[in-house]
């Protein structure tokens, strides 16, 4: 907070007090607002993909029809414990325009026209990063949902079946309402994590090309530690903290109002 009121390069013994100038500059910074829009897009995507996929996998793995459940659980959870540096390297290979798995597969099946430099195209880079980022999180959601499903009294399902409810009705009328607190926890965790996302983007694109994958955290890092504008980077970090607080409090109160 103190640094955000100064113009300082991080090394000079003298810090120039500029008051609210850094925040004024931030409000008129087009790249900052573009980064915020990317964060919002990331939020929607990482809530729908990992939480949705995690819930689907948890329901399937809780079914009596699935065998070798432990093997599947371990397999799906593995991406969570993999280092993000390794994840970034692996997905860079997957998206490589020349020998990447995706483009190679498209060429093999005769769809060369669909091959792209996935991380070098401003229209595909953000969705590509979201897929890579979601891959590291859906296993965590799955484990939390599996634990929550095990805590649901089976009598609810038995009564529903006796009343003639089909599996889809049971899922939406019983499972989802009883998992409400768990869903709230995971959505809130995704919300905060989506605003703080940094490492996977910095490792793979560093916000490029042309700021098309820039998020607030990478922009803050660039300003503070690449361009040595500590004051402005601090102002961005303060704004990020305020935005996270507003969205988190708003979401919690929205959920509580529904109760």
Phi, psi and omega in degrees: 000319180297314182297332183294345179263008183234158169257109188212140182266002178091350182232329183297140178289347182247130176248128182271120179286126182236005179064234183266014183300321180296322180287325176296316178298320181297318182295338180254009183271111182297322182292325177298313181292327175294319178297319179297319178297324177294321176298318180295319177296321179296320180301307182301316184291317184282344172280316182290313185287294185295315181294317179295312180294320179299318178294316179299314180296320180297317179296317180296318182285346176269353180284147178288347184279342183269129176259166180055044184300319182298320179298315180295319181298315179296317181298314182289334181276342184308316181302335182294324185265358179283138178301138180295334175296314178295320179300314179300317180295314182298313182289333172297320176294317181300320183270001183304131185294335184262304184244015178294152183300317185296308182292325177297316179297317180297323179291321181298321182270008174083019180251050181302332183295338182270352180292142183213158167280085193305324180266356180251001180254126185295342181269339183249346187296317183291312175301323179296318178293322180296320178297315179296317180292321180294327181301331181273357188240336186294331179295323177296315178299320181299313182297317179296318179293322178300316179297319180293320180295326180292340180270358179277131179296124183294343182295332177301315182290322180297316178296318180298320180292322178297324180282355176094016179288139177272168183305323180293318179294321178297319182296312185278332184263339182240304185297307182300310179300323181284345176261012186303314181294322178293317178297319178300314179300312183290323178295317179296319178296319177294321180300310180293316180297327181291325177286330183269356186307131183213303192302312184296324180286317181296321181292324188264322185224343185055032176091353182273182352280140177055044178063018183283349174237015180291134171239171187301319183295318179290324178293320177299315180297316180299314181296316186282317191246349174258314179267359177056036176254078186297321181299313182290321177299322178294320178297320178296319180295322177296315179297322178298316179298319180295316180297316179299317180297315181298312181293320181294312180297317179299318181292316180298316180293326177297315180294319180295324180294328178290331178291000000 
